[in-house]
Structure formats: structure tokens, C-alpha cells
Amino acid sequence: MWEMGQVRLQRLLGFGAGKEKVPRRKVRVSLPSLSGSALLRNASSLVVLEGDSLTLACSSHSKPPATLSWAHGDRVLNSSPSLEAGSFHLELSKVGGEAGGEYTCHARNPLGNQSYSVRLCVQTLTQRPELHVPEILESGKLVTLTCLVPGLCRQGKHFAYLWGGPALSSRGPALLNTSRLFLVPHAQDHGTNVTCRVVFPQARVSLERTVRLTVVYPPQNVTVSVSRANTTGQELLGNTSSLQAPEGESLTLICATKSNPPATLLWTYRDQVLRASEGSDAGILPLELPRLSPNDRGEYTCQAQHPLGAQQHTVRLCVQTCSCCPVSEEEDGSWPLIFTLLRGALMGVGFLLTYGLTWLYYTCRVSQPPDTTDKSKPMDIYSVPEWYGSLDTPKTETWGRKSL
């Protein structure tokens, strides 16, 4: 106490000015993987890999010399005697996760004390990254994928991210070196893999995790093919195309599509459902047509129903009962027209024939020669009686005779 009071008195009286100094410190750190040492700022952070060894060196310049000590959190590790000039080292060998935390160097002398701290983060390399991906991705909608490593030290740039996978082939490298990835999935991405890799260049190790994408998408490319009984293989039919088959032949129409989850397939004919798919059909629904007859001709439609949308495919079936089979826009659509035309033609011919015969009849009657029959002879009992009118009405003959 007396010495401390003497020092303070000397400072007040001006004696010994410039000789006594308050401790000033600086901390350097040396790592086995680094050449030399690096000077750290106060309250800075330092990242080391699990299993590495390092030395923390704290130096101070003061007069009288300061006493230096190292503390981990609230626990004092060791202290040094007063040093005129030099540094006090703290050796940390093969650090583990428990070695992380704040390390503080304290410098004290009779004139005061100061401290200098460094936060140490120990990065473990045993835990794989965690990928946070939505369970179900909808085609065409933006989603965010997140890659995290448990216990990852965020300070510094001692690690790097790298994303990979078929769904990311068109993305630039700059967009793939991040912990958060923005992705717009498509139907072709369903079932593909996405990998997140975390690389630690200093330790020359990398950790990675892979997940499989589940993408929900509506029916894609509904197709209909035909399989004939007397041929091998299948013939692909275009939408609204015509299919010709002879009477008595057996056909199988096969409807197929891709979607997730599988779409419900329906075969319809004349607004009636012929067959519907079940859960085990997995996007394929056949329709058998045995021993075709003229009653089987018409339009057959395959409908693919899905919560995200619907599609359909239509095929016209023409059953050939003669050498030629007309192709119509609608089932039997031309036959009523043909019957109407034939009926109109027949009615026209009948009208013309009737009119012509009537005209010929009257023409022949007008051109007949005058009647020369002798009127003085008694009238035959089968002749038409004459008609006599009033006195002022001239006497006329029956129809077809001339007036008297």
C-alpha cells in the first residue's frame, strides 16, 4: 500500500514522469498450419478445426512490469510473474469442442489493469450437413433449399458451399456457392437428387448430404396407341385422328400419361364411361374392343384427371363394312344428309313427272278435232243427260261438248 501511494504521489508531484506506464497489451496467435503468427484485434474471433493445436501469446509493455494471466470464461488458467518485456503464452493442443469460448488476457501493475479477449470457435468435422427441403415441391413454383452444418462457426471464410444435381445444371456457379438456394422445380426434376457439400480447405475435408426431390406435376403428354390382334407392336395415334378397322377385328386402345401423383384415367364413349383406372394402373389404361361391329364406330376419348389440371386424347373409330368407309366429323354425321338429299331429289323428280304428265294431258285435249257425232239420233242410255237451265239461259251440252 505504501509503495502504491508513493507511486501516485510521485505522479502528482511530477517526479518520474515518463517512466511509469500503464500496461499495454497485444495478443498474437500461432497455428501449426500457419507460418509465423497473426496479430488479433481485441474481441475478435478465431476459428480452428477440431484436433488442431495453437498457441495464444499475450505481450505487455508497462513500468513497473505487469503481471499477465489467461482466463477461459470465468476460470483462470494460469498467470506469469512480472515481465519486463516479453509475452505470456497459452498452449492449446488438440482442441475439442469444449475448448471453444472466450479467452481473456489480463495485465495488472500498480497503476492499473487492462484486458484483451479473443473468442475461439472450434469447428467439428464429424457432423454431416442438414438439408432443409420441403417434402413436396410443386412444378413451376419457387422454393428455397437451405444447407446447415450443426456447430458451424460462422466467423471467417474457413468453409465454402457447393450445390450439385441435375435440377441445378443450368444454374451459374455464383448461385450455387451459398447456404440458401432458390429453385423452380419442373416435372423432369421429380426423382432426381440434390447435394449440398461443405468444403473446409484448411483441413482438406468436405461434408455433404444428398436428398431426393419429390415434385408434384399435372398430366404430361397424354398418348393413345392401338394394338391389333393380328399384328405385333403398337401404333401411336395422334389426337383427333381416325382409326379404320374391318368388321370382326379385335383392337386394344392403350392410354398412357405421366403425372405425380398418378392421374385418374377414364375411357368414355358417347358420354358414357367405359372403364376407369385404379391405383395400380400407374398411368396406363387399356380398352379392349373384341369383334368390332358397325355399332362400335364413333369417338373414343381418354381423359386424364388430376388436381393440378386435366388433359384428354380422342380417336375416331371407323368400322369398315364395305370397300370404302367414309370418315365423318361426327359419328354417322353424313348419312342423314345423304338421305335428305336423296329424298329431295326423288320428290323433285316426282313433281316434275306429275307436272309433265298433266301438261301433256291438257295439251292433247286442246288439240283434239271437233266432235262430228249426229245429234239427231236418240241418246244412248249410257250417255250423259243434257242439262236445261232457265229460259234466259242458253242451253249447253255436257262437259266436253260445245255450246249450242
C-alpha positions as CSV (number, residue, x, y, z in Angstrom):
1,M,0.0,0.0,0.0
2,W,2.8,2.4,0.8
3,E,4.5,1.7,-2.5
4,M,1.3,2.3,-4.4
5,G,0.7,5.6,-2.5
6,Q,4.3,6.6,-3.3
7,V,3.9,6.0,-7.0
8,R,0.7,8.0,-7.1
9,L,2.4,10.8,-5.1
10,Q,5.3,10.9,-7.5
11,R,2.9,11.2,-10.4
12,L,1.2,14.1,-8.7
13,L,4.5,15.9,-7.9
14,G,5.8,15.3,-11.4
15,F,8.6,13.0,-10.3
16,G,9.5,10.1,-12.6
17,A,7.3,11.4,-15.4
18,G,7.6,9.2,-18.5
19,K,8.9,6.2,-16.6
20,E,5.8,4.6,-15.1
21,K,3.4,3.2,-17.7
22,V,0.0,1.6,-17.7
23,P,0.1,-1.9,-19.1
24,R,-0.5,-2.1,-22.8
25,R,-1.2,-5.4,-24.4
26,K,-1.3,-7.2,-27.7
27,V,-2.2,-10.8,-28.4
28,R,-0.7,-12.9,-31.2
29,V,-1.8,-16.4,-32.1
30,S,0.2,-19.1,-33.9
31,L,-1.2,-22.2,-35.6
32,P,0.6,-25.2,-36.8
33,S,-0.9,-24.8,-40.2
34,L,0.2,-21.1,-40.4
35,S,3.7,-19.9,-40.9
36,G,4.6,-17.4,-38.2
37,S,1.9,-15.7,-36.2
38,A,-1.1,-13.4,-36.6
39,L,-2.0,-10.4,-34.6
40,L,-5.6,-10.4,-33.4
41,R,-7.7,-7.4,-32.5
42,N,-9.5,-7.1,-29.2
43,A,-12.8,-9.0,-29.0
44,S,-12.1,-10.7,-32.4
45,S,-13.0,-14.2,-33.3
46,L,-10.8,-17.1,-34.3
47,V,-11.9,-20.4,-36.0
48,V,-9.9,-23.6,-35.6
49,L,-10.7,-27.1,-36.7
50,E,-11.2,-29.8,-34.1
51,G,-7.9,-31.6,-33.3
52,D,-5.7,-28.6,-34.2
53,S,-3.1,-27.1,-31.8
54,L,-2.4,-23.4,-31.3
55,T,-0.6,-21.0,-29.1
56,L,-2.0,-17.7,-27.7
57,A,0.7,-15.2,-26.8
58,C,-0.1,-12.1,-24.8
59,S,2.5,-9.4,-24.6
60,S,2.5,-6.2,-22.5
61,H,4.7,-3.1,-22.1
62,S,4.5,-1.2,-18.8
63,K,6.6,0.1,-15.9
64,P,6.6,-1.4,-13.5
65,P,6.2,-4.7,-15.4
66,A,2.7,-6.1,-15.4
67,T,1.6,-9.5,-14.2
68,L,-0.1,-11.4,-17.1
69,S,-2.7,-14.1,-16.8
70,W,-5.0,-16.1,-19.1
71,A,-8.6,-16.9,-18.3
72,H,-11.2,-19.1,-20.1
73,G,-14.5,-17.6,-19.4
74,D,-14.6,-17.1,-15.6
75,R,-11.9,-19.6,-14.9
76,V,-8.3,-18.5,-14.5
77,L,-6.0,-20.9,-16.4
78,N,-2.5,-19.7,-15.3
79,S,-0.6,-16.5,-14.6
80,S,3.0,-15.3,-15.1
81,P,5.4,-13.3,-12.9
82,S,6.0,-9.7,-13.7
83,L,7.9,-9.5,-17.0
84,E,10.0,-6.5,-18.0
85,A,9.4,-7.2,-21.7
86,G,8.1,-10.2,-23.5
87,S,4.9,-12.3,-23.7
88,F,3.0,-14.9,-21.9
89,H,1.9,-18.0,-23.9
90,L,-1.1,-20.2,-23.5
91,E,-0.7,-23.6,-25.2
92,L,-3.8,-25.3,-26.5
93,S,-3.1,-28.8,-28.0
94,K,-5.6,-30.9,-30.0
95,V,-8.5,-28.7,-29.1
96,G,-12.0,-30.2,-28.9
97,G,-15.5,-28.7,-28.9
98,E,-15.2,-27.9,-25.2
99,A,-12.2,-25.6,-25.9
100,G,-14.4,-23.1,-27.6
101,G,-15.3,-19.8,-25.9
102,E,-13.8,-16.6,-24.8
103,Y,-10.1,-16.4,-23.8
104,T,-9.0,-13.2,-21.9
105,C,-5.5,-12.0,-21.2
106,H,-5.3,-9.7,-18.0
107,A,-2.4,-7.3,-17.4
108,R,-2.0,-5.7,-14.0
109,N,0.5,-3.4,-12.4
110,P,0.2,-0.8,-9.5
111,L,-1.0,1.8,-11.9
112,G,-3.9,-0.2,-13.2
113,N,-5.0,-3.2,-15.3
114,Q,-6.3,-3.9,-18.7
115,S,-7.7,-7.0,-20.5
116,Y,-7.6,-8.3,-24.1
117,S,-10.1,-11.1,-25.2
118,V,-10.3,-13.5,-28.1
119,R,-13.3,-15.7,-29.0
120,L,-12.3,-19.2,-30.1
121,C,-14.7,-21.3,-32.2
122,V,-13.8,-24.9,-32.7
123,Q,-15.3,-26.4,-35.9
124,T,-16.1,-30.1,-35.7
125,L,-15.9,-32.2,-38.9
126,T,-17.9,-35.2,-37.8
127,Q,-21.5,-34.0,-38.4
128,R,-22.9,-34.0,-41.8
129,P,-24.8,-31.0,-43.2
130,E,-28.6,-30.7,-42.7
131,L,-30.7,-30.1,-45.8
132,H,-34.0,-28.4,-45.3
133,V,-36.1,-29.1,-48.4
134,P,-40.0,-29.1,-48.5
135,E,-41.4,-32.6,-48.6
136,I,-43.5,-31.9,-51.7
137,L,-42.5,-29.4,-54.4
138,E,-45.0,-28.1,-56.9
139,S,-43.9,-27.8,-60.5
140,G,-43.3,-24.2,-61.6
141,K,-43.3,-22.7,-58.1
142,L,-40.3,-21.2,-56.4
143,V,-38.9,-22.9,-53.3
144,T,-35.9,-22.3,-51.0
145,L,-33.4,-25.0,-50.1
146,T,-31.2,-24.5,-47.0
147,C,-28.0,-26.2,-46.1
148,L,-26.8,-26.1,-42.5
149,V,-23.9,-27.7,-40.6
150,P,-24.5,-28.2,-36.8
151,G,-22.0,-26.3,-34.8
152,L,-20.7,-24.5,-37.8
153,C,-18.5,-21.4,-37.0
154,R,-19.9,-18.5,-38.9
155,Q,-16.9,-16.3,-38.4
156,G,-14.3,-16.0,-41.2
157,K,-14.3,-17.8,-44.5
158,H,-12.9,-21.2,-43.5
159,F,-15.5,-23.1,-45.4
160,A,-17.4,-23.0,-48.7
161,Y,-20.7,-24.3,-50.0
162,L,-21.2,-26.2,-53.3
163,W,-24.6,-27.4,-54.6
164,G,-25.0,-30.0,-57.3
165,G,-27.6,-32.1,-59.1
166,P,-29.4,-32.5,-62.4
167,A,-32.0,-29.9,-61.4
168,L,-29.2,-27.3,-61.0
169,S,-27.3,-27.9,-64.2
170,S,-28.4,-24.6,-65.7
171,R,-27.5,-22.5,-62.6
172,G,-24.3,-20.4,-62.6
173,P,-21.5,-21.2,-60.1
174,A,-22.1,-17.9,-58.2
175,L,-25.7,-19.0,-57.3
176,L,-24.5,-22.4,-56.0
177,N,-21.9,-21.2,-53.5
178,T,-24.4,-20.2,-50.8
179,S,-26.2,-21.8,-47.9
180,R,-29.6,-20.9,-49.3
181,L,-30.6,-21.9,-52.8
182,F,-33.6,-20.8,-54.8
183,L,-35.1,-23.4,-57.1
184,V,-38.0,-23.6,-59.5
185,P,-38.6,-27.4,-60.0
186,H,-40.1,-28.9,-63.1
187,A,-41.7,-32.3,-64.0
188,Q,-38.4,-33.7,-65.2
189,D,-36.8,-33.0,-61.8
190,H,-39.0,-35.5,-60.0
191,G,-36.9,-38.3,-58.5
192,T,-33.6,-36.5,-59.1
193,N,-31.0,-35.8,-56.4
194,V,-29.7,-32.5,-55.0
195,T,-26.4,-32.5,-53.0
196,C,-25.0,-29.8,-50.6
197,R,-21.3,-30.0,-50.0
198,V,-19.5,-28.0,-47.3
199,V,-15.7,-27.8,-48.0
200,F,-13.1,-26.9,-45.4
201,P,-10.0,-26.0,-47.4
202,Q,-7.7,-25.7,-44.4
203,A,-8.4,-29.2,-43.2
204,R,-8.8,-30.6,-46.8
205,V,-12.0,-32.3,-45.9
206,S,-15.6,-31.9,-47.1
207,L,-19.0,-32.9,-45.7
208,E,-22.1,-33.5,-47.9
209,R,-25.7,-34.6,-47.8
210,T,-28.0,-35.7,-50.6
211,V,-31.8,-35.6,-50.8
212,R,-34.2,-36.8,-53.5
213,L,-36.7,-34.3,-54.8
214,T,-40.5,-35.1,-54.9
215,V,-42.2,-32.8,-57.5
216,V,-46.0,-32.8,-58.0
217,Y,-47.0,-32.1,-61.6
218,P,-50.1,-32.5,-63.8
219,P,-50.5,-35.0,-66.7
220,Q,-47.9,-34.7,-69.3
221,N,-48.3,-35.7,-73.0
222,V,-51.4,-38.0,-72.9
223,T,-50.9,-40.6,-75.7
224,V,-53.2,-43.3,-77.2
225,S,-51.8,-46.3,-79.1
226,V,-53.6,-49.3,-80.7
227,S,-52.7,-52.9,-80.6
228,R,-54.2,-55.2,-83.2
229,A,-54.9,-58.9,-82.7
230,N,-53.2,-60.0,-85.9
231,T,-50.1,-57.8,-85.6
232,T,-47.2,-57.3,-83.1
233,G,-46.3,-54.0,-81.6
234,Q,-48.3,-50.8,-81.1
235,E,-49.3,-48.0,-83.4
236,L,-49.2,-44.5,-81.9
237,L,-52.3,-42.4,-82.8
238,G,-52.5,-38.6,-83.0
239,N,-55.1,-36.6,-81.2
240,T,-58.5,-36.5,-83.1
241,S,-57.1,-38.9,-85.7
242,S,-59.1,-41.6,-87.4
243,L,-58.6,-45.3,-87.0
244,Q,-60.0,-47.7,-89.6
245,A,-60.6,-51.4,-88.8
246,P,-62.6,-54.1,-90.7
247,E,-65.7,-55.6,-89.1
248,G,-65.0,-58.6,-86.9
249,E,-61.4,-57.5,-85.9
250,S,-60.3,-57.1,-82.3
251,L,-58.5,-54.0,-81.1
252,T,-56.9,-52.7,-77.8
253,L,-56.7,-49.0,-77.3
254,I,-54.0,-48.1,-74.7
255,C,-54.0,-44.7,-73.0
256,A,-50.8,-43.5,-71.2
257,T,-49.6,-40.4,-69.4
258,K,-47.1,-39.3,-66.7
259,S,-48.0,-37.3,-63.6
260,N,-47.4,-37.2,-59.9
261,P,-49.4,-38.4,-58.2
262,P,-50.8,-40.6,-60.9
263,A,-53.8,-39.2,-62.7
264,T,-57.2,-40.9,-62.9
265,L,-57.7,-42.2,-66.4
266,L,-61.2,-42.6,-68.0
267,W,-62.3,-44.2,-71.3
268,T,-65.5,-42.6,-72.5
269,Y,-67.7,-43.3,-75.5
270,R,-70.9,-41.4,-76.3
271,D,-70.7,-39.6,-72.9
272,Q,-70.6,-42.9,-71.1
273,V,-67.6,-44.1,-69.0
274,L,-66.4,-47.5,-70.3
275,R,-63.5,-48.0,-67.9
276,A,-61.7,-46.1,-65.1
277,S,-58.2,-46.6,-63.8
278,E,-57.3,-47.8,-60.4
279,G,-54.4,-47.1,-58.1
280,S,-52.3,-50.0,-59.5
281,D,-52.6,-48.8,-63.1
282,A,-49.8,-46.2,-62.7
283,G,-50.7,-44.0,-65.7
284,I,-51.7,-46.8,-68.2
285,L,-55.3,-47.8,-69.1
286,P,-56.1,-50.3,-71.9
287,L,-59.5,-50.6,-73.5
288,E,-60.3,-53.9,-75.3
289,L,-62.7,-53.9,-78.3
290,P,-63.4,-57.5,-79.3
291,R,-65.1,-58.4,-82.7
292,L,-65.9,-55.0,-84.0
293,S,-69.3,-54.3,-85.4
294,P,-70.8,-51.1,-87.1
295,N,-72.3,-50.2,-83.7
296,D,-68.7,-49.7,-82.3
297,R,-67.8,-46.9,-84.6
298,G,-67.5,-43.4,-83.2
299,E,-65.3,-41.3,-80.9
300,Y,-63.4,-42.8,-78.0
301,T,-61.8,-40.3,-75.5
302,C,-59.2,-40.9,-72.9
303,Q,-59.4,-38.3,-70.1
304,A,-56.6,-37.8,-67.6
305,Q,-57.9,-36.1,-64.4
306,H,-55.5,-34.5,-61.9
307,P,-55.8,-31.9,-59.1
308,L,-53.4,-29.6,-61.0
309,G,-55.1,-30.0,-64.4
310,A,-56.6,-32.3,-66.9
311,Q,-55.9,-33.5,-70.5
312,Q,-57.6,-35.7,-73.0
313,H,-57.0,-37.6,-76.2
314,T,-59.7,-38.5,-78.8
315,V,-59.7,-41.2,-81.5
316,R,-62.4,-41.8,-84.2
317,L,-63.0,-45.4,-84.9
318,C,-64.4,-46.4,-88.4
319,V,-65.6,-49.9,-88.8
320,Q,-65.4,-51.0,-92.4
321,T,-68.3,-53.0,-93.7
322,C,-67.6,-52.3,-97.4
323,S,-64.7,-51.5,-99.6
324,C,-64.8,-47.9,-98.6
325,C,-65.5,-46.4,-95.2
326,P,-66.4,-42.7,-95.0
327,V,-64.6,-40.6,-92.4
328,S,-67.0,-38.1,-90.8
329,E,-66.7,-35.3,-88.4
330,E,-69.3,-36.9,-86.2
331,E,-70.5,-40.4,-85.9
332,D,-72.8,-41.1,-88.9
333,G,-73.0,-37.4,-89.5
334,S,-73.1,-37.6,-93.3
335,W,-75.7,-40.3,-93.6
336,P,-78.7,-38.2,-92.6
337,L,-77.5,-35.5,-95.1
338,I,-77.3,-38.1,-97.9
339,F,-80.8,-39.4,-97.1
340,T,-82.2,-35.9,-97.1
341,L,-80.6,-35.1,-100.5
342,L,-81.9,-38.4,-102.0
343,R,-85.4,-37.7,-100.6
344,G,-85.3,-34.2,-102.0
345,A,-84.1,-35.5,-105.4
346,L,-86.9,-38.1,-105.5
347,M,-89.5,-35.5,-104.6
348,G,-88.3,-33.2,-107.3
349,V,-88.4,-35.9,-109.9
350,G,-91.9,-36.9,-108.8
351,F,-93.1,-33.3,-109.0
352,L,-91.6,-32.8,-112.4
353,L,-93.1,-36.1,-113.7
354,T,-96.5,-35.2,-112.4
355,Y,-96.4,-31.7,-113.8
356,G,-95.2,-33.0,-117.2
357,L,-97.9,-35.7,-117.5
358,T,-100.6,-33.2,-116.6
359,W,-99.3,-30.7,-119.1
360,L,-99.2,-33.4,-121.8
361,Y,-102.8,-34.4,-121.0
362,Y,-104.3,-31.0,-121.3
363,T,-102.2,-30.3,-124.4
364,C,-103.6,-33.4,-126.1
365,R,-107.2,-32.5,-125.2
366,V,-107.0,-29.0,-126.6
367,S,-105.6,-30.2,-129.9
368,Q,-108.4,-32.9,-130.3
369,P,-110.6,-32.4,-133.6
370,P,-114.2,-31.2,-133.3
371,D,-117.0,-33.6,-132.4
372,T,-118.9,-34.8,-135.6
373,T,-121.3,-37.1,-133.8
374,D,-125.0,-37.0,-135.3
375,K,-127.1,-35.3,-132.7
376,S,-130.4,-36.4,-134.3
377,K,-130.0,-39.9,-133.2
378,P,-131.6,-41.0,-129.9
379,M,-129.3,-40.6,-127.0
380,D,-127.8,-43.8,-125.7
381,I,-129.0,-44.8,-122.3
382,Y,-125.4,-44.6,-121.2
383,S,-124.8,-41.1,-122.4
384,V,-124.7,-38.2,-120.1
385,P,-128.2,-36.4,-119.9
386,E,-128.4,-32.9,-121.2
387,W,-129.0,-30.1,-118.7
388,Y,-131.7,-27.5,-119.2
389,G,-131.5,-24.2,-117.5
390,S,-133.9,-21.3,-117.3
391,L,-135.4,-19.6,-120.3
392,D,-132.8,-16.8,-120.5
393,T,-130.0,-19.2,-120.0
394,P,-128.6,-20.7,-123.2
395,K,-128.8,-24.5,-123.5
396,T,-125.4,-26.2,-123.1
397,E,-124.1,-29.6,-123.6
398,T,-122.5,-31.7,-121.0
399,W,-118.8,-31.3,-120.1
400,G,-116.6,-31.8,-123.0
401,R,-119.2,-30.7,-125.6
402,K,-119.6,-27.5,-127.5
403,S,-122.3,-25.0,-126.5
404,L,-125.4,-24.8,-128.8
